Amino acid sequence: MSKAIGGYFELELAWSEEYHKNAIRLNTGRNAFEYILRAKQYKKVYLPYFTCDVMLEPIRKLNIEYQFYSIEENFIPKFDFSSVNENEAFVYTNYFGLCDSIVKGISKVCKNLIIDNAQAFYSKPIKGVDTLYSPRKFFGLSDGAYLYMNKIMDTEISIDISYKRFNHLLGRFDLGAEKFYNSFRDNDKGLAWQPIKQMSKLTHRLLTSIDYDYIKTTRRNNFLYLHKHLSETNKLSFNISDDTVPMVYPYLVDNGKELKAKLIENKVFVATYWPNVLKWAQKDSFEYNFTNNLLALPIDQRYGEEEMNRIIEIIKTII
Ligand SMILES: Cc1ncc(COP(=O)(O)O)c(C=O)c1O
């Protein structure tokens, strides 16, 4: 059927250039992972303990064997890459968008590598390495994923519909974050156990309306500002290149729980990456300590020096 001309308007959005315009567009990051597993017919997957539990969804759906591996304090896997067999895949997460050089290093020594760039939207894929993205970790979107891989599944995939998932994104404008937190959680829950779909037209259009350069600059500036003021007390150190665009500022301390409570009391909301790790990893492991004591400080495009100073002031009352 031909497209309607005239009549009422749709939502007015700016036009920009899509950042990942050559990628396969899908409905969620986990389904991009499933797409890889299906297309490559892997029989076993190596996954980090330190990752999001939704990455297990496709593994369970396809009934594939999996094995966790540990990482070191600098995010480097403790793993013998030569043990990856022909029909097995190794998944590495580009933590907080700060691990591009580790990704590069692993890509040289590991076959059947899958890079999870859910936290590294701006990191370009490495040629020949299957790489997935979940843009809603960086922008106000309800769903969507990008995938780089050289094999396209030949089954018909329906197009996702997202317009009913916008309650929290729209409501936050009018009535504030707290009122719509449950709606945000419900949207997240609604993305579980979905079939692989193509990205919705709405999400695709939104991804063609974003000022990617402005967001890159703002995130980098906020990150560097926090780092200037907090690096002395941060147990993590970073190597930031001109291309690095972080998701958050990871601040690792000894009294993370106390500090997190203080931040929340002052309405600075920090997510826990990831609660499931406390169930998966040993109590004396790096990952367990990391999950408890890491503060993922917000540095996104909504904020500038004023908000960064507020965060720093709250932290300095305790540290
Ligand atoms: C590291 C990581 N990988 C993959 C995913 C899955 O992305 P999606 O929620 O788009 O399926 C998430 C979060 O949900 C994540 O944090």
The ligand as an SDF file (V2000), in Angstrom:
LIG
                    3D

 16 16  0  0  0  0  0  0  0  0999 V2000
   26.5210   -5.4550   29.3410 C   0  0  0  0  0  0  0  0  0  0  0  0
   25.1570   -5.6630   28.7800 C   0  0  0  0  0  0  0  0  0  0  0  0
   25.0140   -6.4390   27.6750 N   0  0  0  0  0  0  0  0  0  0  0  0
   23.8160   -6.6440   27.1160 C   0  0  0  0  0  0  0  0  0  0  0  0
   22.6780   -6.0990   27.6550 C   0  0  0  0  0  0  0  0  0  0  0  0
   21.3760   -6.4000   26.9780 C   0  0  0  0  0  0  0  0  0  0  0  0
   20.8690   -5.2840   26.2820 O   0  0  0  0  0  0  0  0  0  0  0  0
   19.2950   -5.2040   26.0450 P   0  0  0  0  0  0  0  0  0  0  0  0
   18.6840   -4.7670   27.3280 O   0  0  0  0  0  0  0  0  0  0  0  0
   19.1560   -4.1900   24.9370 O   0  0  0  0  0  0  0  0  0  0  0  0
   18.8530   -6.5440   25.6390 O   0  0  0  0  0  0  0  0  0  0  0  0
   22.7660   -5.3170   28.8220 C   0  0  0  0  0  0  0  0  0  0  0  0
   21.6140   -4.7270   29.4970 C   0  0  0  0  0  0  0  0  0  0  0  0
   20.4920   -4.9960   29.4740 O   0  0  0  0  0  0  0  0  0  0  0  0
   24.0390   -5.0820   29.3840 C   0  0  0  0  0  0  0  0  0  0  0  0
   24.1680   -4.3440   30.4750 O   0  0  0  0  0  0  0  0  0  0  0  0
  1  2  1  0
  2  3  1  0
  2 15  2  0
  3  4  2  0
  4  5  1  0
  5  6  1  0
  5 12  2  0
  6  7  1  0
  7  8  1  0
  8  9  2  0
  8 10  1  0
  8 11  1  0
 12 13  1  0
 12 15  1  0
 13 14  2  0
 15 16  1  0
M  END
$$$$
